[in-house]
Amino acid sequence: MNPLISVIIPVYNTEPYVRKAIDSVLKQTYDNIEIICVDDGSTDNSPHILDEFAANYDNIKVIHTENKGLSHARNTALDCCKGEYIAFLDSDDMYHEQMLKILFDALYKNNCDMAACNVVNYNVEDADQLRYDLSEKYKVSLKSNENLMEYFYSLDKEKVQKAVLVYLKLYKRKIWENIRFPVGRIYEDNAVLHLISQKIDKFADVHLGLYYRYIREDSIIGQSTKLSIKNFDILYNQKERCDFYEKTNQHTFTRLAYKEYLHTLRCIYTETKESSLDKKVICPQLKKEYRTYFAKVKKQKIYSKYDVIKEIVAGYLTF
């Protein structure tokens, strides 16, 4: 059984990398794939490269749009893809040649809604040393939708990445029905995680690095340590998650979501004070938001008494 898999590749000014990205999909051992490349208003030679691929391969579709960001590009592809299963690839990254085959087998044989693998980071210096030999045995663990969010709220970086990053996964098409990425924000994967988790009964955790992520300074990943006003998008995501879990009466995740939100407010407050951003405007707003949500925590008894004391101390040391 080889149902169609749609691979969605948003492209913006990745001329040096996009050929390798597309080639890594064309070389997959899984043999029923459509590739949808969305050119997000690139100003380099990326659009021409995409059109060359589309002219030479019947299973590649190219859509050219104005520059509206990663979320819009992905949403455009989601609106027109035809596959029973959906995967994502960033245009400066690569798949291991067996990635889709391994993820599909794990998903299909175990009657899962999603399968996820590990990420392997690389740069120019170690690109030639990526491992392609999968002769060793690997483990597949079956997890619930609650396990997915437990991964997200854990302190294990590998689990957090596996929970959040959409490009590490193969999804049944139904997962993305009525879910789209928020246009205009960064951290778009983070923004839809809780919505996706509600549509998953079971997922396959493949303990194997199959997705090769290229780390470059001008990428979103490479810039993530530099505070800018766009970093505040993470607060919108977390606030939405607090409200979502509270409205759906998921008490455990409500508590974890509030902890995450208050912690991030404190961190961004501290980073803002040391940044070039307008501290006189932003810091009072962050402080007010923190106090508002901490008041909700105490009033609604979302935290234990011990957690309330810890938060009081943390807030005192921050503000």
C-alpha positions, 0 to 999 in steps of 0.5 A: 500500500502506497497512498499519496504523501504530500510534501510541502516546501515553503521557499524564500531566498534559499537559492544555495540550498533548495536544490538539495532539499528537493533532491532529498525528496525525489530520492525517497525510497517511498515512491508515491509523493507529490511535492508542493513548493510555494515560492514566498516572493523570493528575490533571488534565483529560487523561483527559477530553480523551482520552475526548472524542477516543475518542468522536469518532474510531473509530481512537483507543483510550484506556486508563486505568491507575494511575500507573506511569510512562512505560515502563509506559504504552508497554508497555501500548500495545505489548501491545495495538496492532494495526499492522504498524508502530509509532511513538511520540509524547510527549503534549506534542510534535507530528508534522509532518503528513507525518512518518509518510508520509515515514518509511513511504516511506523504510522500505518503498521501501528494504526497511528495518526502521526509519526515523528523522528529526530532532528540532526543539526548540521552546517557547512563544515560537517555536511559531508559527514551526515550518516546515511547508513540505517543498518542498525536497529531502531526503536519505535514507541507508541504514544498518546496525544497527552504524551505529545504535550508531556514531551512539549512541557518536558525538560528534554530538548529532543522531546520538545523538538519532536513535539513542536517541529512540524517538519519532523513528522508525517501526518494523516491528512485529517489532522490538518482539517480546519487547522492553519498556521497563524499568518504574520507570526514566527514560532508558527509550529508552536502556535498550532501544537495544542490544536494538533494534539487534540486530533491525535489518538496515538502517534509513533515516536521513531527514535532515529535522526532522519531530518537534517536541519541546516543551521545558518545565521540568517535563518529563523533558527539561527536568529532565534537567540537575538531578541526582537519585537517578533520574539513576542509572538511566542507570548501570543501562542502561549496565552492562546494555549492557556485560554484553550486548556482552561476553556476545555477543562484540561486541568493538568495542561492548564497548570503547565501552560500558565507556568510556561506563560509566566516563566516566558513573561519573566524571561522576556522582561529580563531580556528586554531590559538588556536589549535595545528595545523600548524598555519604558513602553514594553517593560511596564506592559509585560509586568502588568500582564504578568500580574494579571495572569498570576492573579488568575492563577491564585484566584482560580487555584490553578497552582498548588500552594508550593508553586504559588510560593515559588512563583512569588519568589521568582516574580519578586526577583524579576520585577 
